[in-house]
Each structure stands twice: as structure tokens, then as C-alpha cells.
Amino acid sequence: MTEAIYKELGISPQVYQFGKKIEETLTERFVQIDKNAEYNQLKVIKAMQRHRVSEACFAATSGYGYNDLGRDTLEEVYASAFHTESALVRPQLTCGTHALAVALAANLRPGDELFSPVGKPYDTLEEVIGIRPSKGSLAEYGITYRQVDLLEDGGFDYENIRSAINEKTKLVTIQRSKGYQTRPTLSVERIGELIRFVKGIKPDVICMVDNCYGEFVETTEPTDVGADLCVGSLIKNPGGGLAPIGGYIVGKQELIENCAYRLTSPGLGKEVGATLGILNSFYQGFFLAPTVTASALKGAVFAANVYEALGFSVVPNARESRHDIIQAVTFGKPEGVIAFCKGIQAAAPVDSHVTPEPWAMPGYDSDVIMAAGAFVSGSSIELSADGPIKPPYAVYFQGGLTWPHAKFGILMSLQKLIDAGVVSL
């Protein structure tokens, strides 16, 4: 019956059987993913119980949002789950890039220098920083930027990192995930090693981690290994597929206060910001996040094994440990990226009839194709894939609220590649 319905949905028996053989080899990996999810689920429940989450926390506020019990309690829950002093979790943080921009602008001043020891940041941050000139960038406010690239093997260039840190270095930004690069994602352990090295050179430097796509993949978070700030998006892992918007910043009390004053206004900070009746989905999404992330991880592992078996370069490879939910597959030509994304879109519950096309998206330096038939627009914890149409022509797959949907999406991507003549079994 299962194979028959796959066929009705457009998956050939050949593709179905190929996927079935791959899946049979992954039992042990999936068991470990479920064990991590169990631990993280209990960690979230513990934080919710500790702060006595109640039905009253779901009540809507409007206007200024003074004395919003649900908002304030949710921020206490996040701070507990990430083992930090404070948190800012708001629908007014419109996306991950916005949350990062707020954290940077709040804690840097004219004359300070921002430093990345892990190479260039994700494309949309280039304009925030001013690497690509943009109105309102940090560069316009006299904040300079310096970076040291990773070594060819993905290791940290400690010698040049030591040389780059100077009296102006105020904040070190560490991007956990790969972005539109084919470098390895950083594990929490490696992030901790880098933070210890940096603070050994300059103890008072602020270490901020862009945690997007990494939450609940491991049993620890960057804030457990010395990160002063950790930032992410609620339409990725921690929103559990239910949060309709939002971002979070967790970390040291003083730094979070700075972020709140930057987000709202000096003198107002965390005291204002109505939640307009969406807190229920924030709470429930965070509750579901560990198991939703586990489903996305299974999809990423499955994708790595499928495409490595077909001879494509994949990052991480089929056997590596996982530190985020993103799976990169390099096709070497644009037709592969486009066909893959068409398959992910065709497998969606929403807008499956739509055909994605590359276009000049704001914040990127090349045309980008994005497949995301999602309940929440742009949600990348839901089944999605995207990639820039430029060498090496790699696609980045992530998400899947359930493992069966993630599996179906990968099989459909393979089917579209076969139909386009890019792949043959």
C-alpha cells in the first residue's frame, strides 16, 4: 500500500526501492537522533515547569504590551533551556538576520571592530556589516570588520586569529552553520574550543554565535561552552514549525538589555512589545522543537546517503556526525540545483503546484532559487531547499516537520533529477 501511494504521488518504483535500501542502512543513526531528541524534550519541559507556564501565559496583549506575563515567562523559559542569564524572544524580531543585526548593533559602538574567525558570514549579513555597501550598515556607523578564513580542511587558523585580534576587537561572531558554503558546520565542542582560545587572548571580548539551524541538534548549545550571546530564528528549529514569525537572543543580562533597548527604544527596552495573541504557538512550537528537529535531521542524513551513493559531493558526508539540519549537495551545474528544488516544491503540502524559479532575492549577490511550500512563509524548519545559481552549483536542503515528509521530499527531488536527465539509477 505504501509503495502504491508513492507511485500515485509521482515516485517511480525504481526510485522508491532505491530509497528503501538506503533507509534500511540508517536504523542505528536514527536511534541516536531519537535519543538526543528525548534528552532535549525533557530539557524543554523542565524549563517550562520551572517557570510555571500556565494557560494565562497564552493571553493576548496589545498596544504597549506592558506586563505581558506570557512574553516575560517565555523569555525566562528560553534563558533556562539555554542556561543563560536572560533572553529576548519577540515577534518583533522578524527573522534570523534581523535578530543578528539587533545583537550586533546593540553591542558595538563607533570605533569598535567586529571579527569573524570562521570566514565570511551568511550572505544577508554582508549588507548588515557593510561588506557590501548598504544603507544603515555597521560600516556607516564607523564599525570596522575583519575576518580570518578557515583552513582548507575546515580547521581554525589559530595563528592568524591571534594576529587579527587587537585593541579594537569588541565582538567575535561565530557562524555555526555553513550558509551558502560547503565548509563543515561547527560542532558545539569546536565552538567551545574557539571561544576559549579567543578569550585567552582577550578575556573581555564578546563572543556571539549565530545558532541558526543548530538548536537541539546536539544535547548542548553554544551557551553551554562559553558563548556570551546566541542568536536564532523562530521559523527555524526552535519554533517547531508553529511559530509564525520571530527570533531569539539569549545570553548575559547586560548584553540582552542592550539588545532590548536597540530593538525598541532607549528607556523602554523589554518593558514594551505586545504579543498580539501568538504566544500559544511560540510555547507549543518550542515544546515540539526537539522532535521536529529530529525529523529534519533524519531527512538530512537520508539525503546525504542517497546523493553520496549516486556519486555527488555532500556536506556533511553520509557518515559524519551532525551539528545542524542543513544538507549540502553539489551538482556542478545549475540544472541540478533547479531540478532538486522543483522536487522539494512538488512534495510540499502547500503550493505543490508551483514551480520555483531563480530570481534576484534581496540581500544576495546572485540569483537564488528557493523551494518552500510551507504553512509559514519562508519557514526553513519546514521542508525546503535553496541555493545560489553560481559555482559550485550546490543546493542546501533542510527541514521536515515529520520524517515521512522529509523522506518523500528527498525521493521527489531524485525523481525530478532523473526526469531532467541529470541523474540516472
Order of alpha helices (4+ residues) and beta strands (2+ residues): alpha-alpha-alpha-alpha-beta-alpha-beta-alpha-beta-alpha-beta-alpha-beta-beta-beta-alpha-alpha-beta-beta-alpha-beta-beta-beta-alpha
